[in-house]
Amino acid sequence: MISLFICLITVGCSNTSTLTLEEKVDDFEQLYNEVKEGYPFLEVNKRLYKEDWLENKEEFKTRIEKTSSDEDFANELNSIMRELHNGHTGVITDASYFNMLKGVYEPLGWYDFFDDKNLSHLYNDKEKSNGYGMGSGKDIELKDLVENKVGYIYIPQMNSASGSIDDDMKRISSYMEEIKDYQSLVIDIRGNMGGNDQYWVDLVSNISDKNYKCKGYRLFRNSSNVIENYTKARNVKLNNIDELPILSNAPKEATNIFTHFEYNEEVVEGEAKDPFKGKIYLLVDSDVFSGAESFAIFCKEQKFATIIGSQTGGDGYVYDPVLFKLNNSGLIVRMSSTMYLTESGICDEEKKVTPDVVVNDTIRYGIRKMDPCINKVLELENIQ
């Protein structure tokens, strides 16, 4: 299942007010209550950013009351949601991004609002788009950093620019055949904000002949109707939170605000006929998020690669954000649906992936002697 990219948004709403002040406030109250009851990272947000989002309710309401148009209202709501500091959480105001969501989720039947008539005036501008969808983004790069010694694969997003993961994997498989006897391989996911987890699973399968199991737990606040309907729609195999094993690293709220959890076991089967036997390095930065974060977690826990760069962006191994519609404006809200804990109980959204080798300057050039992360690889490999 896709874990969709963050988008920088532009508003498709009207510059005039069709909503009354009361309707705006009611929509805010609905949004606030959904976050209060179902959002998984309220306590994490307090610890990381030293601010209690729920305590700011009156300030938020004042900001809503001062909005002068529907567009201003939508932007302000989104700004309020961004104060949760989570890339899977925000208000959808971009028409093209909404249409992409509709194309992905409507066939699954999880939501009943995509064809509501009161959405048409919000999401009818097909020209406005700032989001990444399936079959969009940059192409992968396959090249040698050092001839006959160091291979390099750059993956800008966990989706194919052509729309076909299989096509990308055929190219990667062919390249891996060329470099199978090389000293080392660099996989560069700096700037990769996620996509489809199947992408990196297939990548590992094309590189290795080993089978891997990455275990963990997904936690849900199923006392929220929005979350409960979502877990039912997805047929999540829920366990009562009282059955969660004692995890020494788990955040204290794991057993007091969450109601259920699901065991997660990611099985990656190695299918490479000529597996790569050299050293593998993974380059990361703070933009690595969602599906790319899942790959970083996998590399860290399974020791698949030595990780170089800076701390990542978090929220890996989770399910898709849950969607819900605000009653008056019809605006669609995305909200992170799950807290993921590693096998030892580490909350990835809070602790994220710390590299094995920290490089402060993670700017990507992809060129030997100009790229600090690549230079670190060459230093570790004793290559001048």
C-alpha positions in Angstrom: 0.0 0.0 0.0 1.2 3.4 -0.9 2.4 5.8 1.7 1.7 9.0 -0.1 4.1 11.9 -0.4 3.8 15.3 1.4 2.9 18.1 -1.0 3.4 21.9 -0.8 -0.1 23.1 -1.3 -1.9 25.8 -3.2 -5.5 26.5 -2.4 -8.3 25.7 -4.8 -11.0 27.3 -2.7 -12.8 30.5 -3.4 -11.3 33.9 -2.4 -14.8 34.8 -1.1 -16.5 33.5 2.0 -19.3 31.0 1.5 -18.9 29.7 5.0 -20.3 31.5 8.1 -18.2 32.1 11.1 -20.2 29.5 13.0 -19.5 26.9 10.2 -15.8 27.6 10.3 -15.7 27.2 14.1 -17.7 24.0 13.9 -15.3 22.6 11.4 -12.3 23.5 13.5 -14.0 21.9 16.6 -14.5 18.7 14.5 -10.8 18.7 13.4 -9.6 19.4 16.9 -11.6 16.6 18.4 -10.4 14.1 15.7 -6.8 15.0 16.6 -7.5 14.8 20.3 -9.1 11.3 20.0 -7.2 9.7 17.2 -3.8 11.3 16.5 -0.9 9.0 17.6 1.9 11.6 18.3 0.5 14.2 20.7 2.9 13.2 23.5 5.8 12.9 21.0 5.0 16.4 19.8 5.2 17.7 23.4 8.6 16.0 24.0 10.2 17.0 20.7 8.9 20.6 20.3 8.1 21.5 23.9 4.5 22.5 23.0 1.1 21.1 23.9 -1.0 21.3 20.7 -4.2 20.6 22.6 -3.6 23.4 25.0 -3.5 25.9 22.2 -7.2 25.4 21.3 -8.3 28.9 22.2 -5.5 30.5 20.2 -6.3 28.3 17.2 -10.0 29.2 17.4 -9.1 32.9 17.5 -7.0 32.4 14.4 -9.9 30.7 12.7 -12.3 33.5 13.7 -10.1 36.1 12.0 -10.1 34.4 8.6 -11.7 36.5 5.9 -12.4 34.0 3.2 -12.8 30.3 2.5 -9.2 30.2 1.1 -7.8 32.0 4.2 -9.8 29.5 6.4 -8.4 26.5 4.6 -4.8 27.8 4.8 -5.2 28.6 8.5 -6.5 25.1 9.3 -3.6 23.6 7.4 -1.2 25.9 9.3 -2.7 24.7 12.6 -2.3 21.1 11.6 1.3 21.7 10.5 2.0 22.6 14.2 1.8 18.8 14.8 5.1 18.6 12.8 4.2 15.4 10.9 4.5 15.1 7.2 1.5 12.7 7.0 -0.8 15.3 8.7 -2.5 18.3 7.1 -5.5 19.7 5.2 -5.8 18.9 1.5 -6.5 22.0 -0.5 -4.7 21.2 -3.7 -7.2 20.0 -6.4 -4.8 17.8 -8.3 -3.5 16.2 -5.1 -7.1 15.5 -4.0 -7.8 13.9 -7.4 -4.7 11.7 -7.0 -6.0 10.6 -3.6 -9.3 9.9 -5.1 -7.8 7.8 -7.8 -5.9 5.7 -5.2 -8.5 5.3 -2.5 -11.9 5.4 -4.1 -11.4 1.9 -5.7 -10.6 0.5 -2.2 -13.9 1.6 -0.8 -12.5 2.8 2.5 -14.2 6.2 2.3 -17.6 7.3 1.2 -17.0 11.0 0.5 -15.1 11.3 -2.7 -18.2 11.9 -4.8 -19.9 14.2 -2.4 -21.3 17.2 -4.3 -20.1 19.7 -1.9 -16.5 18.8 -2.8 -16.8 19.9 -6.4 -16.2 23.6 -5.7 -13.1 22.8 -3.6 -11.3 20.3 -5.8 -12.2 21.2 -9.4 -9.0 23.0 -10.5 -7.0 20.4 -12.4 -4.3 22.9 -13.3 -3.1 23.3 -9.7 -0.7 20.6 -8.6 2.4 20.4 -6.4 2.2 16.8 -5.3 3.9 13.6 -6.4 1.8 10.7 -7.5 2.3 7.3 -9.0 4.5 7.6 -12.1 6.0 11.0 -11.3 9.1 12.5 -9.9 12.8 12.0 -10.8 14.3 9.0 -12.5 16.8 6.7 -10.7 20.5 7.0 -11.4 22.8 4.0 -11.9 26.5 4.7 -12.3 30.0 3.9 -11.0 31.5 6.3 -8.5 34.8 4.6 -8.9 35.2 2.5 -12.0 35.2 -1.3 -11.3 35.2 -0.6 -7.5 32.2 1.4 -6.2 28.7 1.3 -7.7 26.0 3.9 -7.0 22.2 3.8 -7.1 20.2 7.0 -6.5 16.5 6.5 -5.6 14.7 9.9 -5.4 11.3 8.5 -4.3 9.9 5.1 -3.6 8.0 5.1 -6.8 9.1 4.9 -10.4 9.2 8.0 -12.6 7.8 5.8 -15.4 5.0 4.4 -13.3 6.4 0.9 -13.3 8.4 -0.4 -10.4 9.1 -3.6 -12.4 10.8 -1.5 -15.1 13.0 0.2 -12.5 13.9 -3.2 -11.0 14.9 -4.6 -14.4 17.3 -1.7 -14.8 18.7 -2.2 -11.3 19.0 -5.9 -11.8 21.0 -5.4 -15.0 23.3 -2.9 -13.2 23.8 -5.2 -10.3 24.9 -7.9 -12.7 27.5 -5.5 -14.0 28.9 -4.6 -10.5 28.5 -8.0 -8.7 32.2 -8.2 -8.0 32.7 -4.5 -7.0 34.2 -3.6 -3.6 31.2 -1.6 -2.5 27.7 -0.2 -3.4 26.2 3.1 -2.4 22.4 3.4 -2.3 21.5 7.1 -2.0 18.0 8.0 -0.7 18.8 11.5 0.4 15.7 13.7 -0.2 13.5 10.6 -0.6 10.2 11.4 1.1 8.6 8.0 0.6 6.1 6.3 -1.7 5.4 2.6 -2.1 7.2 0.3 0.4 7.2 -2.5 -2.3 9.8 -0.5 -4.1 12.5 -0.9 -1.5 11.4 -4.5 -0.8 12.0 -5.3 -4.5 15.3 -3.4 -4.4 16.6 -5.6 -1.6 15.4 -8.7 -3.3 17.4 -7.8 -6.4 20.6 -7.2 -4.4 20.6 -10.1 -1.8 19.8 -13.8 -1.7 19.1 -13.7 2.0 15.7 -13.7 3.6 15.0 -11.0 6.2 12.4 -10.4 8.9 11.9 -7.0 10.4 9.5 -7.1 13.4 7.6 -4.4 15.2 4.3 -3.1 16.4 1.7 -0.7 15.0 -0.3 1.1 17.7 -3.8 2.6 17.2 -6.2 4.8 19.1 -9.3 2.9 18.2 -11.5 4.8 20.6 -11.7 7.4 17.8 -14.5 6.6 15.3 -12.4 7.8 12.4 -9.5 5.4 13.4 -11.9 2.5 14.2 -13.6 2.8 10.8 -10.2 2.9 9.2 -8.9 -0.2 10.9 -12.1 -2.1 10.1 -11.9 -1.0 6.5 -8.3 -2.3 6.3 -9.1 -5.5 8.2 -6.3 -4.7 10.6 -5.5 -7.7 12.9 -5.9 -5.9 16.2 -4.8 -7.0 19.6 -5.9 -5.4 22.9 -3.2 -3.0 24.1 -3.0 -4.9 27.4 -1.4 -7.7 25.4 1.5 -5.6 24.2 4.8 -7.1 25.4 6.8 -5.1 27.9 9.1 -3.1 25.7 11.9 -1.3 27.5 12.2 1.5 25.0 8.5 2.2 24.5 7.1 5.7 25.2 5.1 5.9 28.4 1.8 6.7 26.5 2.0 3.4 24.6 -0.3 1.6 27.1 -2.5 4.5 28.3 -3.7 6.5 25.2 -3.7 3.6 22.7 -6.3 0.9 22.7 -5.0 -1.7 20.2 -1.9 -2.8 18.4 -1.0 -5.0 15.4 2.1 -7.2 15.2 4.2 -6.3 12.1 6.6 -8.7 10.5 8.1 -7.4 7.2 9.4 -10.4 5.3 11.9 -9.6 2.5 12.9 -12.5 0.4 16.3 -12.4 -1.3 16.0 -13.5 -5.0 19.3 -12.3 -6.5 21.0 -15.1 -8.5 24.3 -13.3 -8.2 24.0 -11.5 -4.8 26.2 -8.5 -4.1 28.9 -9.6 -1.7 30.7 -6.2 -1.2 30.0 -3.6 1.4 26.7 -1.7 1.1 26.2 1.9 2.2 23.0 3.8 2.6 23.1 7.6 2.4 20.3 9.5 4.3 19.3 13.0 5.4 16.5 14.6 7.4 14.1 14.5 4.4 14.0 10.7 4.4 10.5 9.9 5.5 7.6 7.4 5.4 8.4 4.6 2.9 12.0 5.7 2.6 12.2 5.7 6.4 11.0 2.1 6.5 13.9 1.2 4.3 16.3 3.0 6.6 14.8 1.2 9.6 15.2 -2.1 7.8 18.9 -1.4 6.9 19.6 -0.4 10.5 17.9 -3.3 12.2 18.9 -6.0 9.8 22.4 -4.6 9.3 21.8 -4.7 5.6 23.9 -1.5 5.0 26.1 0.9 6.9 24.1 4.2 7.2 25.8 7.5 6.5 24.4 11.0 6.8 22.1 12.7 9.3 19.1 11.7 11.4 16.2 10.8 9.2 12.6 12.3 9.1 10.6 9.5 10.7 7.1 7.9 10.5 8.3 4.7 8.8 6.5 1.3 8.7 3.1 3.0 9.4 -0.1 2.6 7.5 -1.4 5.3 5.2 -2.7 8.5 6.8 -6.4 8.3 7.6 -8.7 10.7 5.7 -11.8 12.4 7.0 -14.1 15.2 5.7 -15.0 18.3 7.6 -18.8 18.6 7.7 -19.3 22.2 6.6 -16.4 23.1 4.3 -16.0 19.7 2.8 -12.3 20.0 3.2 -10.4 16.6 3.4 -7.9 16.2 6.2 -5.0 13.7 6.3 -3.9 12.5 9.7 -1.2 10.0 10.7 -3.0 6.9 11.8 -0.4 4.8 13.5 2.5 4.8 15.9 5.2 2.4 14.9 7.4 0.8 17.5 10.5 -1.3 16.6 10.9 -4.7 18.1 12.6 -3.2 21.1 9.9 -0.5 21.5 11.6 2.5 19.9 9.0 5.0 18.5 10.4 5.8 15.1 8.6 9.2 14.8 10.3 10.3 18.0 13.8 8.7 17.8 14.0 8.3 14.0 17.0 6.5 12.4 20.4 7.6 13.6 23.2 6.9 11.1 26.1 4.6 11.9 28.4 7.3 10.6 27.2 10.9 11.1 28.0 13.5 8.4 26.8 17.0 9.1 26.8 18.3 5.6 24.4 16.0 3.7 23.9 18.0 0.6 23.7 15.7 -2.4 26.0 16.2 -5.4 26.4 12.6 -6.3 29.9 13.3 -7.5 33.1 12.0 -6.1 35.2 14.6 -4.2 32.3 17.1 -4.1 29.8 15.1 -2.0 30.6 14.9 1.8 28.7 11.6 2.2 30.3 10.0 -0.8 33.7 11.2 0.4 33.0 9.4 3.7 32.3 6.2 1.9 35.5 6.4 0.0 37.4 7.2 3.2 35.9 4.1 4.8 36.8 2.0 1.8 40.3 3.4 1.7 39.9 4.7 -1.8 41.8 7.9 -2.7 
